[in-house]
């Protein structure tokens, strides 16, 4: 009663304030332009809007527009909160007053009919509070100077997505205003993978009993997220009743559209206290100096009555209209042009005229831009654009209801904590972390999961398939004496472990998918379809996640290994031919090994030839000795002594390489001769298709369709339903029934191999997604159950269940011992050893060559350069290297050196000459050239000593080691 008195006082004061404005306009020489105002004089929105319109025009013409040639002259009409009255008021203003534009009406239902009048008369209709998207916006003469309801749907869907809610129930009034938003809301929720399982439609004038009945119905459902889209009158009753019956407790989520949040200041405080924990979407109005000054003047006139955004929109709409009319004004008449109608027409809609300035006013109005009290005024396609919304949270402190800001939503950045925040990526703009801590219904600060299992609801009905074989996965037994059905198996225990891992309790009961006689009621596809038809709330078993099934149901994450595998027999492929001893090594390793045996023999010969008697003699003897030495290292049976340190170094490296080669060869040959070489009889599916072999598959499995798609004929397919039956198909003596391979999902095949591991092997064939639990489309349980599956599979629970039903790997030791394959050893495994051998041998040869050339440098360089050729030098080098090196410690025998004498035979000076020669060792021939074995004929043609047949010689026996150096005594021999 007190509020009604205040509203009446407000309206009287507003009319009083409008009086001076009309007098002021009359004092100027400006042109008055008639503008209609259609509002509800008895409703707060109407009175507030009219007051703000008049204050806007008074302020505008007093300050910004004092030089304008036009002045708006307001003509107000009361729509009396009725559609027909609003239409009648608009018709009167257009026909009788001939207004150039109409501000209003306040409701979307009233505006729906006025739009057609404005279109017909070409009079712009500017509404500051009609937000319904169902309005006929196709009319170019309807201007929405407010937000459309659809502009907030992105905010709602972002909140739903941020908290991971999968189901939302809208609560709305059964009128054009409420129904118009729902299709757009459903589309917005589907974009974030949320669905609407139920729509709560409440009569506009519902009784308390109707409200209570509908709310109790919502309590029996799983969904706990509600979006309320009603006016303040119906919304207040909904929350009051929800508080009474216990729907404002922990676990519930209530979201308000801006229809109510924009008018919270007009709601009763007791209702606001019942809305604790409610989230609201509020149109954001930036704080500016102009807005604060306007509020001060407003409070001075209307005291404690708060402004809301609708009043600010009304203010900006009036200012925009004044600017547009000034821009569109010409010296022409502002009247109406009459229509050509028959004289006897009595219908008002056919007798009013058409505004001559309406098209200009409409055009200029859509181009008006300014910074208003409610924000930037900009019309796009005839609608005001709002870029920012605020998210508020209802809280009660010391009995006083407050609405606290928890964040914002902007078109550019999505959800943000404050307007200065910027999301680092597009993925963060829908994160709940971007909002402040929210107080939910019941005083809880923990995020609701958005659904609950009602205490008065029946248990979940879980469908379970009936299986004949592979009962380790699922087995259904019925005790005839007690008529009790038990459900066991790997899949059943996994499901029970997953449900126990949920953070809340879910009641359920297993129901076998079978006929009255105990047989299966259909295939797995039919079982999955029963979930879609809501005959079951879920399905549990060895059900594979398939694309065609996921189109009408939801699967959880898989809890088994994925894929379809092929089982094929294996046979022993051990070689039994006479040339099996060659198989341990590949041909390239054989060739490389032979080459290095020859190479090492050559290197040792080079290093040992001048100092080791065992590597001297006829050429055939030297070649044989070298090869014998090299190849005998293979069995470490070489008898020749190695004197040179360089040769010893090479032999040590080579023996190490030979040791590795022989040991590897022995191991590989032993494996080839003694260990079973188990290899599959079939290599791939294409081989089966080429040979038109028979293949098997599990009964009622989707694998049958896969095989047919590959090209297998019906006559080539064999069905099995148990492990024993599958093994018997492989062993079938009748060739027409014997299969060459079997196909099924990996878990089945692994179970089969654990029993027959020594006879078969498994090869992957197709990719699938494994076993999963089936739930209806959009079930809120899917996300939590999938998370619980991850918990179970990552821990020890899964291993214990697998060991219980399938056994451990130690049960199949035979398979580990028999399925060993031995491949030939290749060069790629030993090339490093050969590289080391080659480098060490070349290194030894380089050192030997350096020592040799250094020791013979005087002999090679002392020859006559004019007579010597390159070939003669090379021959000299080889002839020198072919002789023994008496400087080596291995030669201690006597040598005879024949020294020519120039005094003639029998001269007493001969001995003196020899002694003199020995004393001067620089002129003696090299012992490597002249030894005790040297044939005297070598000296016959020597130009250095003349013809020895004509010259006397002295033979002297001495120990070479007593001679300092005689290598320089030899000259080149041609």
KOLTORMI-120051 format. One record per residue (C-alpha): x, y, z; residue in three letters. Coordinates in steps of 0.001 Angstrom, whole numbers, padded with zeros to 6 digits, always signed. Example, Ala and Ser with C-alpha at 12.3 -4.5 7.8 and 13.67 -1.06 7.14 Angstrom:
+012300-004500+007800ala+013670-001060+007140ser
***
This chain:
+000000+000000+000000unk+002875+002276+000868unk+004588+001501-002471unk+001374+002298-004418unk+001236+005706-002745unk+004812+006368-003766unk+004116+005338-007363unk+001115+007628-007561unk+003136+010484-006130unk+005871+009778-008656unk+003427+009973-011553unk+001905+013260-010326unk+005327+014808-009897unk+006352+013655-013370unk+003311+015284-014915unk+004055+018412-012921unk+007627+018396-014193unk+006376+018037-017724unk+004235+021195-017446unk+007046+023708-017460unk+008611+021881-020369unk+005484+022408-022418unk+005397+026064-021428unk+009059+026484-022339unk+008499+025067-025783unk+005613+027444-026295unk+007796+030479-025515unk+010239+029685-028326unk+009645+030161-032001unk+010554+026530-032576unk+008289+024179-034450unk+006379+021784-032173unk+006500+018175-033300unk+003850+015889-031907unk+005171+012653-030398unk+003022+010019-028739unk+003854+008096-025553unk+002003+004844-024810unk+002793+003447-021336unk+001030+001711-018472unk+000268+004445-015980unk-000386+001916-013238unk+002872-000047-013639unk+006242+000945-012357unk+007944+000549-015743unk+005440+002855-017420unk+005580+005607-014811unk+009366+005400-014597unk+009707+005537-018375unk+007405+008562-018777unk+009239+010466-016059unk+012626+009754-017619unk+011385+010746-021092unk+010185+014128-019861unk+013373+014746-017865unk+015448+013777-020894unk+013700+016283-023162unk+013803+019020-020524unk+017541+018526-020005unk+018275+018168-023697unk+016524+021346-024824unk+017893+023283-021846unk+021518+022406-022619unk+022472+020567-025799unk+019485+021333-027999unk+018621+024918-027093unk+019346+026024-030691unk+017158+023332-032248unk+014374+024483-034527unk+012085+021683-033408unk+010638+020765-030023unk+008968+017480-029174unk+005443+017873-027868unk+004466+014788-025884unk+001002+013248-025985unk+000721+010484-023399unk-001791+007659-023448unk-002464+004932-020881unk-002369+001373-022240unk-003924+000117-018994unk-001750-003021-019132unk-003894-004365-021957unk-003068-005207-025547unk-006311-003845-026969unk-006062-000592-024980unk-002512-000120-026188unk-003566-000638-029806unk-006470+001774-029369unk-004175+004391-027866unk-001756+004074-030754unk-004561+004278-033281unk-005854+007445-031632unk-002446+009067-031640unk-001865+008246-035303unk-005310+009110-036638unk-006476+011958-034467unk-003320+013556-033089unk-001159+012673-036109unk+001998+012130-034117unk+005302+011779-035986unk+006533+008953-033743unk+005451+006924-030715unk+007583+006104-027673unk+006426+002827-026151unk+004703+000560-025381unk+006172-001067-022255unk+005438-004751-022999unk+006322-006957-025933unk+002765-008230-026363unk+001442-004662-026698unk+004182-003790-029137unk+003425-006797-031344unk+000227-005187-032688unk+001435-001566-032613unk+004260-002549-034966unk+001726-003183-037733unk+000036+000199-037134unk+003359+001981-037368unk+004226+000144-040570unk+000883+001029-042132unk+001046+004693-041183unk+004848+004942-041626unk+005158+006195-038060unk+008267+004971-036158unk+007458+002978-032998unk+010333+003305-030501unk+010126+000889-027544unk+012520+001057-024608unk+011236-002064-022801unk+009816-004516-025358unk+012589-007161-025424unk+010864-010276-026787unk+012590-011779-029853unk+009201-012885-031206unk+008291-009319-032167unk+007808-008698-035831unk+011142-007031-036399unk+010673-007280-040154unk+008940-003890-039943unk+011428-001144-040668unk+009334+001250-038547unk+009834-000648-035307unk+012869+000583-033370unk+013988-001440-030352unk+015846+001065-028136unk+016619-001731-025717unk+018272-005145-025764unk+016664-008158-027333unk+016286-011044-024935unk+018476-013171-027207unk+021507-010969-026522unk+021926-012555-023070unk+021789-016182-024260unk+025526-016285-024923unk+026044-015309-021306unk+023814-018135-020045unk+025431-020747-022296unk+028909-019593-021229unk+028014-020074-017561unk+026520-023524-018244unk+029625-024540-020179unk+032001-023129-017568unk+030529-025311-014808unk+030150-028388-017013unk+026375-028737-016669unk+024851-030962-019323unk+021120-030484-018704unk+019104-027305-018144unk+015374-026878-017501unk+013867-023500-018498unk+010969-022136-016421unk+008885-019569-018290unk+005418-018096-018511unk+002892-019484-020951unk+002586-016355-023065unk+004164-014926-026183unk+006751-013125-024080unk+007948-016287-022345unk+007587-018764-025205unk+009392-016536-027694unk+012812-016956-026065unk+012865-020752-025591unk+013816-021860-029150unk+016776-019476-029079unk+017770-020672-025590unk+017761-024328-026693unk+019970-023520-029685unk+022441-021640-027476unk+022639-024550-025011unk+023162-027086-027787unk+026177-025088-028923unk+027867-025945-025582unk+026727-029590-025606unk+023897-029080-023111unk+020333-030206-023642unk+016873-029381-022364unk+015220-032573-021054unk+012065-030769-019937unk+010344-027390-020332unk+008484-026036-017325unk+005647-023916-018714unk+003700-022049-016024unk+000379-020293-016728unk+000691-016535-016589unk-001887-016342-013804unk-001144-019691-012155unk-002532-020428-008715unk-000375-021418-005773unk-001485-025022-006178unk-000409-025046-009816unk+002941-023576-008910unk+003494-026084-006116unk+002551-029022-008323unk+004960-027971-011061unk+007824-027371-008646unk+007309-030762-006991unk+007477-032294-010454unk+010833-030640-011000unk+012058-032040-007696unk+011493-035607-008909unk+013790-035049-011912unk+017542-035413-011999unk+018227-031967-013429unk+019005-029270-010873unk+019835-026334-013186unk+016908-023979-013864unk+016748-020841-016015unk+013864-018598-014929unk+012441-016329-017610unk+009367-014570-016259unk+008328-011096-015187unk+008841-009964-011620unk+005280-010756-010571unk+005346-014446-011497unk+009031-014801-010655unk+008486-013574-007104unk+005820-016217-006524unk+008043-018972-007980unk+010935-018252-005637unk+008706-017836-002611unk+007141-021231-003232unk+010518-022855-004082unk+011865-021640-000739unk+008898-023205+001059unk+009218-026682-000466unk+013011-026911-000153unk+014232-026153-003666unk+016611-023413-002510unk+018921-025892-000815unk+022377-027224-001682unk+022668-028798-005138unk+020205-026492-006920unk+021178-023883-009514unk+018904-020953-010387unk+019752-018525-013196unk+017688-015390-013857unk+017377-013653-017201unk+017651-009871-017230unk+013868-009549-017379unk+013872-009864-013583unk+017403-008690-012744unk+016844-005352-014463unk+013846-004772-012151unk+015206-006112-008859unk+014833-002693-007247unk+011057-002927-007642unk+010769-006336-005934unk+009753-006909-002313unk+012603-007454+000158unk+011101-010714+001489unk+011219-012183-002012unk+014809-011051-002469unk+015805-012805+000765unk+014359-016068-000568unk+016604-015765-003648unk+019915-016351-001851unk+022370-018203-004105unk+020623-017219-007336unk+022727-016142-010331unk+021440-013266-012436unk+022283-011795-015833unk+022136-008016-015564unk+022572-005435-018292unk+025733-003529-017489unk+025497+000244-017282unk+028883+002004-017109unk+029262+004577-014355unk+029743+008070-015783unk+029650+011598-014425unk+026480+012380-016401unk+024733+009314-014971unk+025685+010237-011411unk+024417+013804-011868unk+021166+012485-013302unk+020739+010145-010330unk+021275+013034-007920unk+018567+015077-009601unk+016327+012010-009778unk+016647+011316-006051unk+016087+014965-005307unk+012777+014787-007081unk+011729+011196-006312unk+013679+010598-003097unk+014338+006900-002371unk+013016+005431-005603unk+015863+003779-007527unk+016429+004107-011234unk+016772+001000-013374unk+018089+000387-016842unk+014637+000648-018452unk+014391+004266-017256unk+017823+004981-018704unk+016843+003400-022030unk+013696+005570-022051unk+015859+008641-021425unk+018240+007797-024278unk+015390+006885-026645unk+013729+010288-026123unk+017035+012090-026698unk+017753+010071-029856unk+014259+010833-031204unk+014740+014571-030592unk+018030+014507-032499unk+016557+012483-035352unk+013522+014732-035807unk+015743+017831-035850unk+017912+016284-038571unk+014904+015142-040592unk+012966+018446-040275unk+012323+020534-043365unk+010088+023511-044023unk+007497+021172-045411unk+004363+020290-043533unk+004560+017730-040698unk+001093+016430-041458unk-000300+013193-042851unk-001284+012339-046344unk-004723+010826-046635unk-005272+007436-048228unk-007473+006784-051227unk-010297+004793-049688unk-013960+004344-050522unk-016280+006907-049020unk-018458+004418-047169unk-015527+002806-045263unk-016094+002818-041527unk-012927+000970-040486unk-010450+003235-038670unk-007463+001273-039992unk-008432+002260-043521unk-009150+005931-042878unk-005992+007216-041170unk-003326+008743-043342unk+000391+008210-043919unk+003067+010353-042279unk+004987+012448-044785unk+008108+012720-042584unk+008025+009191-041162unk+010550+007685-043638unk+013022+010523-043007unk+012671+010262-039246unk+013191+006482-039386unk+016274+006855-041549unk+017925+009541-039429unk+017034+007721-036202unk+018982+004608-037245unk+022055+006760-037867unk+022041+008608-034521unk+025119+007909-032369unk+025885+009379-028939unk+026981+008404-025447unk+023857+008066-023395unk+023172+007380-019754unk+022831+003623-020409unk+025960+003510-022538unk+026692+004010-026209unk+023507+004533-028180unk+023873+002744-031511unk+021164+001020-033498unk+022070-001945-035688unk+019248-003302-037818unk+016808-001327-035694unk+018041-002717-032352unk+020190-001283-029585unk+023488-003128-029226unk+024838-004080-025808unk+028350-005447-025533unk+028584-006143-021797unk+026550-007994-019154unk+027214-008307-015452unk+026795-011567-013523unk+025362-011000-010060unk+024834-013308-007101unk+022045-012974-004540unk+023253-013026-000947unk+021687-012258+002411unk+023753-010559+005104unk+022174-009853+008484unk+018721-010243+007031unk+019380-007815+004160unk+019357-009072+000586unk+022278-007929-001559unk+023298-008589-005133unk+027049-008950-005470unk+028906-008709-008783unk+030843-011923-009601unk+032113-011079-013043unk+031263-009844-016493unk+030644-011176-019957unk+031796-009242-022990unk+031357-010061-026622unk+035100-009871-027194unk+036443-011757-024163unk+033601-013890-022804unk+033635-014411-019031unk+036025-012095-017187unk+036561-011207-013546unk+036575-007499-014313unk+036312-005376-017428unk+040052-004792-017509unk+040772-008530-017715unk+041750-010089-021020unk+041603-013834-021629unk+044941-015247-022793unk+043255-017607-025252unk+039859-018435-026645unk+039717-021514-024412unk+039788-019384-021232unk+036767-017233-022031unk+034376-019847-020645unk+036296-020831-017527unk+034603-020598-014149unk+037931-019414-012748unk+037158-016082-014420unk+034299-015565-011964unk+034465-014755-008288unk+033486-017186-005538unk+029765-017813-005861unk+027437-018459-002948unk+025017-021162-004110unk+021595-022018-002651unk+021861-023512+000807unk+024900-021344+001599unk+027328-023679-000201unk+030418-022401-002007unk+031206-025730-003732unk+030091-025900-007344unk+026894-027930-007875unk+027226-030774-010344unk+023886-029798-011844unk+021964-032985-011214unk+021007-035344-008414unk+019455-038752-008016unk+016142-037939-006293unk+015593-039874-003088unk+012077-040760-004103unk+013026-041961-007573unk+013332-045628-008586unk+016726-047236-009053unk+018466-047055-012419unk+017534-049977-014639unk+020733-051436-016110unk+020366-053764-019098unk+022742-056742-019232unk+023247-058979-022331unk+022861-062765-022272unk+025949-064681-023474unk+026484-068335-024355unk+030278-068294-024458unk+033045-066082-023131unk+031264-065936-019798unk+034355-064473-018199unk+033044-061113-019425unk+029342-061382-018544unk+027366-064246-017068unk+023736-064231-015997unk+022555-067094-013792unk+019095-067720-012475unk+018537-069979-009496unk+015309-071926-010181unk+014779-072690-006490unk+014963-069091-005286unk+014124-067453-008634unk+017029-065105-007962unk+019199-063843-010815unk+022901-063222-010273unk+025175-061165-012513unk+028897-061860-012594unk+031856-061327-014903unk+034617-058929-015713unk+032335-056189-017115unk+029959-056410-014140unk+032756-056017-011609unk+034256-053108-013519unk+030886-051322-013501unk+030424-051923-009782unk+033924-050614-009064unk+033237-047517-011162unk+029945-046785-009394unk+031658-047173-006031unk+034273-044670-007158unk+031665-041952-007767unk+031630-039176-005165unk+027933-039830-004522unk+025684-042836-004264unk+023650-044016-007253unk+021069-046742-006851unk+020795-049273-009668unk+019601-052766-010455unk+020641-055185-013205unk+017972-056431-015580unk+018815-059251-018028unk+018071-058588-021678unk+016392-061942-022283unk+013175-063629-023254unk+010914-065629-020972unk+012719-068860-021891unk+016058-067454-020722unk+017544-066869-024181unk+018872-063565-025422unk+016265-061013-026458unk+018364-059714-029347unk+021711-058505-030581unk+023900-055928-028928unk+022588-053268-031303unk+019074-054036-030124unk+020177-053795-026486unk+021713-050391-027143unk+018513-049286-028852unk+016522-050162-025728unk+018518-047509-023894unk+017622-045014-026594unk+013943-045983-026235unk+014283-045434-022451unk+013426-049053-021664unk+016751-049125-019786unk+018532-046285-018038unk+021886-047767-019041unk+023477-050909-020496unk+026491-052759-019078unk+028469-055557-020699unk+031009-056252-023402unk+029442-053560-025601unk+031774-052011-028156unk+031787-048280-028788unk+030674-047910-032392unk+030001-044861-034552unk+026510-045928-035562unk+025550-046585-031932unk+026920-043274-030640unk+024546-041374-032919unk+021602-042077-030596unk+023210-042933-027219unk+026191-041725-025224unk+029132-043987-024349unk+031517-043553-021469unk+035257-043736-021951unk+036429-047275-022877unk+037634-049497-020069unk+039300-052190-022216unk+041930-052344-024924unk+040554-051314-028282unk+040701-053036-031662unk+039640-056123-033583unk+042348-058795-033830unk+042948-061803-036059unk+043781-065199-034556unk+045848-067483-036803unk+047597-070851-036236unk+051366-071025-035980unk+053747-073769-037171unk+057406-074702-036701unk+059500-073337-039567unk+062881-074793-038486unk+065260-075371-041398unk+066241-078989-041993unk+068341-078709-045220unk+072053-079372-045719unk+072955-075698-046086unk+071433-074497-042820unk+074946-073707-041499unk+075035-070712-043876unk+071806-069181-042539unk+073161-067669-039293unk+074940-064952-041286unk+073668-062891-044181unk+075518-062954-047478unk+076996-059480-047007unk+078404-060483-043619unk+079883-063657-045135unk+081585-061666-047911unk+082867-058982-045550unk+084248-061563-043126unk+086092-063410-045952unk+087572-060187-047255unk+088914-059252-043820unk+090450-062721-043320unk+092452-062169-046530unk+093203-058548-045649unk+094531-059410-042167unk+096740-062183-043676unk+098223-059650-046091unk+098852-057080-043357unk+100611-059604-041110unk+102780-060778-044042unk+103863-057235-044820unk+104761-056574-041210unk+106565-059916-040661unk+108184-060699-044048unk+111604-058983-043499unk+112148-060159-039932unk+110322-063487-039559unk+111705-066646-041246unk+108246-068296-041075unk+106882-065708-043517unk+109703-066145-046039unk+110452-068639-048724unk+108862-069331-052108unk+105892-067166-053078unk+103423-070058-052846unk+104756-070851-049400unk+104369-067223-048278unk+100781-066979-049625unk+099780-070221-047976unk+101356-069240-044688unk+099571-065867-044705unk+096144-067397-045415unk+096731-070216-042969unk+097677-067802-040249unk+094680-065559-040872unk+092003-068263-041115unk+093459-070311-038253unk+092687-067370-035946unk+089018-068313-036385unk+089611-071308-034115unk+092673-069810-032407unk+094930-072569-033888unk+097665-070392-035486unk+101214-071689-034744unk+103363-069059-036432unk+105102-066661-034108unk+104473-062983-034584unk+107620-060947-033948unk+106721-057380-034945unk+104905-055330-032312unk+102820-053766-035041unk+101701-057190-036228unk+100916-058221-032678unk+098710-055133-032295unk+096806-055999-035495unk+096392-059652-034482unk+095063-058749-031020unk+092347-056540-032517unk+091480-059164-035133unk+091247-062010-032595unk+088786-059902-030565unk+086630-059428-033677unk+086855-063111-034565unk+085846-064057-031034unk+082650-062006-031279unk+081861-063327-034761unk+082338-066977-033836unk+080324-066711-030629unk+077451-064958-032438unk+077530-067501-035243unk+077475-070388-032756unk+074517-068950-030841unk+072504-068255-034003unk+073193-071688-035504unk+072257-073361-032223unk+068973-071481-032167unk+068221-072445-035759unk+068843-076134-035102unk+067287-076539-031658unk+064634-073842-030999unk+061224-073951-032657unk+060752-071277-035289unk+057052-070543-034799unk+055594-068459-037591unk+051983-067690-038561unk+050436-069601-041425unk+048691-066414-042667unk+050354-063031-042972unk+047417-060676-043643unk+043728-060441-044521unk+044436-060055-048229unk+045984-063521-048297unk+042765-064941-046855unk+040730-063157-049525unk+042994-064383-052351unk+042829-067973-051156unk+039082-067724-050387unk+039793-069263-046979unk+037165-069790-044294unk+037193-067404-041320unk+035313-067363-038018unk+033607-064681-035911unk+031730-064519-032604unk+027970-064915-032704unk+025943-061647-032666unk+029126-059623-033124unk+029408-056545-035330unk+032563-058167-036774unk+030359-060040-039232unk+029530-056764-040951unk+033197-055786-041097unk+034154-059073-042745unk+031412-058795-045343unk+032512-055252-046136unk+036026-056573-046748unk+034745-059015-049355unk+034201-062285-047491unk+031233-064289-048739unk+028584-065839-046516unk+029850-069303-047486unk+033295-068399-046133unk+032064-067290-042695unk+031790-069626-039706unk+030184-068758-036362unk+031483-069735-032932unk+030108-068878-029505unk+032775-070158-027134unk+036519-070623-026791unk+036236-074389-027220unk+034177-074026-030384unk+036750-071686-031889unk+039584-074128-031241unk+037590-076974-032775unk+037016-074943-035960unk+040772-074640-036437unk+041213-078395-035904unk+038267-079463-038070unk+039292-082344-040359unk+036642-081463-042877unk+038229-078828-045089unk+034861-077257-045797unk+034404-076359-042132unk+037997-075727-041079unk+038878-072067-040694unk+042223-070451-041423unk+041705-067427-039167unk+039236-065933-036679unk+038328-062308-036064unk+037034-060720-032885unk+037725-057945-030427unk+041077-057932-028694unk+039829-058796-025172unk+038187-062001-026474unk+041272-062983-028446unk+043597-062383-025506unk+041432-064644-023383unk+041580-067311-026109unk+045371-067089-026359unk+045822-067499-022631unk+044340-070964-022997unk+045841-071978-026372unk+048949-069834-026493unk+051244-072519-027961unk+049083-073093-031055unk+047997-069627-032185unk+049136-066056-032431unk+047309-062738-032672unk+047641-059914-035147unk+045755-056567-035117unk+043226-056243-037932unk+040899-053261-037349unk+040735-050258-035052unk+037798-049891-032645unk+037238-047970-029414unk+036927-050826-026929unk+034134-051626-024448unk+032110-048840-022836unk+028987-048349-020737unk+025864-047081-022497unk+023726-044170-021257unk+020934-042130-022857unk+021859-039119-024933unk+022688-036196-022679unk+022773-038217-019463unk+024533-036235-016697unk+026071-039475-015435unk+028318-039940-018473unk+030922-037373-017479unk+031241-038525-013861unk+031257-042229-014801unk+033975-041615-017397unk+036063-039848-014787unk+035528-042775-012405unk+036621-045215-015156unk+039937-043369-015399unk+040355-043699-011639unk+039665-047443-011736unk+041816-048247-014784unk+044812-046283-013516unk+044908-048029-010137unk+045309-051541-008804unk+041583-052248-008942unk+041657-053007-012654unk+044648-055356-012330unk+042984-057320-009563unk+039778-057731-011584unk+041713-058789-014699unk+043760-061332-012762unk+040608-062716-011208unk+038772-063335-014483unk+041539-063776-017033unk+044472-065034-014993unk+048040-063749-015072unk+050660-063996-017798unk+052571-066671-015854unk+049889-069166-016862unk+051311-069135-020363unk+055027-069704-019908unk+055050-072246-022740unk+054251-069530-025225unk+057160-067442-024071unk+059503-070433-024463unk+058339-071486-027913unk+057508-068364-029804unk+061102-067288-030360unk+062220-066276-033784unk+065855-066419-034942unk+066853-064143-037768unk+070165-064193-039641unk+072884-061885-038351unk+073634-059024-040706unk+076492-056666-041414unk+074608-053809-039731unk+075345-055420-036346unk+079120-055782-036886unk+080237-052974-039175unk+081694-051116-036210unk+084046-054010-035424unk+085202-054224-039034unk+085784-050492-039068unk+088020-050733-035984unk+089951-053617-037578unk+090508-051735-040829unk+091646-048548-039081unk+094054-050379-036765unk+095550-052362-039701unk+096020-049278-041854unk+097563-047487-038915unk+100091-050311-038458unk+100924-050318-042174unk+101530-046571-042177unk+103946-046798-039234unk+105783-049734-040853unk+106113-047858-044153unk+107431-044760-042378unk+110102-046790-040564unk+111109-048629-043753unk+111476-045535-045934unk+113347-043726-043234unk+115852-046538-042921unk+116418-046857-046713unk+116330-043163-047580unk+120102-043017-048525unk+119882-046004-050839unk+116810-044702-052644unk+118162-041180-053004unk+121800-042150-053932unk+120974-043514-057389unk+121787-041482-060488unk+118741-039349-061110unk+119507-039133-064826unk+119552-042901-065346unk+116867-043889-062755unk+113196-044092-063673unk+110126-044233-061462unk+109644-047886-062284unk+113293-048683-061461unk+112869-046967-058089unk+109728-048964-057356unk+111538-052186-058289unk+114384-051200-056011unk+111974-050593-053099unk+110290-053954-053560unk+113636-055774-053960unk+114960-054168-050807unk+111752-054968-048876unk+111923-058566-050078unk+115268-059075-048312unk+115826-059792-044670unk+116283-056934-042266unk+119530-057876-040448unk+119042-054940-038146unk+116290-056937-036468unk+117227-058799-033312unk+115972-062044-034803unk+119002-062411-037156unk+122193-063195-035281unk+123793-065678-037785unk+127126-065007-039622unk+127242-063287-042955unk+130007-063307-045649unk+130798-060069-047316unk+132928-060076-050460unk+134944-056934-050884unk+136764-056252-054170unk+140445-055386-054067unk+142186-053085-056504unk+145674-054445-055663unk+145109-057735-057334unk+144964-061274-056139unk+147442-062305-053537unk+148371-058804-052572unk+149139-058296-048933unk+147068-055182-048921unk+143842-057138-049489unk+143217-057756-045867unk+144047-054198-045140unk+141452-053106-047660unk+138809-055267-046037unk+139628-054079-042600unk+139619-050587-043889unk+136244-051184-045447unk+134855-052581-042221unk+136252-049687-040386unk+134520-047353-042779unk+131021-048763-042652unk+129594-046071-044785unk+130992-047792-047878unk+129872-051332-047047unk+126980-052967-048911unk+123853-053434-046875unk+123569-056825-045186unk+119948-056927-046241unk+121264-057050-049784unk+124367-059181-049259unk+124048-062024-046832unk+125849-065311-046397unk+123314-066790-048847unk+123787-064171-051523unk+124676-065475-054928unk+127968-063987-056149unk+126462-063541-059562unk+124627-060518-058201unk+127910-058669-058272unk+129043-059640-061718unk+127447-056741-063546unk+127725-054214-060768unk+129185-051025-062162unk+130101-049999-058660unk+132551-052850-058149unk+133412-053784-061672unk+133532-057313-063009unk+134090-059519-060020unk+135245-062390-062213unk+138314-060372-063042unk+138841-058889-059621unk+140146-060683-056591unk+137957-060773-053582unk+138307-061501-049933unk+135702-063386-047997unk+135388-062326-044416unk+133161-063834-041794unk+131853-061487-039046unk+128922-060846-036813unk+126656-058259-038352unk+125751-056843-035050unk+129340-055636-034598unk+129097-053480-037713unk+127611-050041-036958unk+125747-049401-040209unk+126275-050820-043677unk+123043-049976-045395unk+124499-046969-047156unk+127113-049026-048967unk+124780-050284-051675unk+124219-048347-054903unk+121373-048771-057344unk+121511-051869-059512unk+119918-051634-062926unk
***
